[in-house]
């Protein structure tokens, strides 16, 4: 592994490995919740990600279409991810140079609500072979991004981003015991 690869946030955050195989970014992907842009490894609270984000996709030719997948590889708990990967959102047929709102949402956005630990939420972008060539899966839990990409001949991703999220009052671990003083 090169030094550049070792410092890549999607490698450090284990998105490469747990969700994706190594790939080379070829398209820009910008995701924002309200006025805050997602950068790899940043943290959002559940109250900040209730509504689906604004997603902007680069590219040069509007005749090229993309699939956007959002998954949680840590569901229901990072220490026991038995539902890995949980599919939170799936949008297909997104024309280059536009955003997710120009595509077809085939699995509606389900906002992150982690209960245990710190969860990673990954946005993965694939280039499609053509329009109307990708369809909805029948389930959300135990979704597999690699398998899904293989079934629809999506190849390797062209971009990916992720953020961390934990419950609103969470600190990543157990809550400290409450001490009461009796007078």
N, C-alpha and C positions, 0 to 999 in steps of 0.2 A: 504494500500500500504506500502511495506517495505521501509526502508531508501535506500537500494540498488536499488530498482525499481524507487524510486523518483529521484535518481541521474543518472539514465540511460539516456544517451543523446537522444535516440530515443523517450523516454517518455517526457523529457524536451522539445525537439523540436517538440512535438505533432505529430510525425510520427505514434506512437502508439496512436490511437484515430482517427486521420484524415484519415489515410491510412490502418493501421493494427490493429489487436487485439493483446493483450499481447502474447508474445511467448518466448521461451528459445532458445538462440543461440546454435546450435550444430555443425556448420560448419564454418570454417574460410572463410572470403570474403575480398579480397584485390582489391581495385580499384585505378588506377593511371592514371592521365592525364599528359603525358610527364614524367617528373621525380618527379612530386608532387603527393603524396598519399592522397586520400580522407580520412579525419577523420571526425567523426560526428560533424556537426555544423560549419566546416571550410568554408571559403568563397573563391569562384572562380569568376573571371570576365568572361563574355561570350567569350572573345578572348582566354581564356585558355581552354575552353571546346568545341571548334569547332569540333575537331576530336573525334571519339569514344574512350573511355578509354580502357586501358588494364585491364582485369578483371581476377583475379586468384581465383580459388575455391579449398578449402581443400577437405577432405574426404580420404577414404582409398581404396575404391573399384571402379575401373573404369567402373563397370557394373551398377553403380548407376548414374542416370541422374538428372540434375537440370534445372530449368527454372529461368531466370533472367529477372526482370521487372524493368524499370526505369520510374518513373512518377513524374509529377509536381502537387502537391495538391493545388497550389496557382494560377493556371491559370484562367483568364488572370491577375488577381490582387489579392493579399492577402486579401484585404478588401472586394472583391466581386469575390470569386473563382467559377464563374458560369460554368467553363469548368472542374472543379475538377473531377477526376484526369485526367491530360493530359498525354497520353502515349508517351514517348520519345523513348523507345527502348524495344524490346522483343526478347530474344534469348532462344531457347529450346534445349533439348537433349544435354546439356553440361555434358560430363563425369566428375566424381569426379576426383580430383587431377590435373585438367587441367584448362582451362580458356574459356571465352566466344568465343574466336576465334575457338575453337574446336566444338562449338555447331552450331545450325542452326538459323540464324537470320531470324525471320519471320515478324518482323516490323523493318525496318532499323532505324539506329540511327538518331535522329533529335536533333541537338544541341540546348541547352538552349539559348533563346533570350528574357529574361524578359524585359518588357517595363515599368511596374509600380511596385514599391516596391521591397522588398527582397523575392525571391522565394526559396522554399526548393525543392531539387531534390533528390528523394529517389531511392536507388537500393535495390530491394527485391529479395531474393533467396529462391526458393521452391524446395523441393525434389519431383521428378515425380514418379508416380507408375511404369512407364516403358518408354522405348524409343518410340517415335512417338505417344504419347498419348495427346499432347497439340498442339492446333492449333491457328492460327492468328485470332484476333477479326476483325470486319469490320470497326472499327473506332478508332480514337485516343482520341478525346475529350469526356469527361464524362465517361472515362474508370473507372472501379471499381475493384481494386486489390482483395478485399475480394470476390466479386461475381465471378470473373474470377477463383480464386483459388478453389472456391466451384464447379464450373462447371466442372473443370478438376481434381477434387479430389486431390488437392495439399496439403490440410491441412494447418497447420500454417507454417509461414516462418521458415527457418533454420538459416537465417542471414539477416541483413539489415544494410545499411549505408545511410547517407544523407549529402548533402552539401548545402550551401546557395549561391545564385547568384542574382545579380542585374545588371541593365544596366551598361555599361562601365563607364560612368561618373556619375553614381548614388550614392546617399548617403542615400538612403532609404526613403527620404521624398521629399518635393518640393525643387526646386532649389531656391537659394536666388535671390532676385531681382537684376538686374544689375544697378549699379549706374554710371551715366555719369556726369562728371564735365565739365561745359561749362566755358571757360575763355574768 
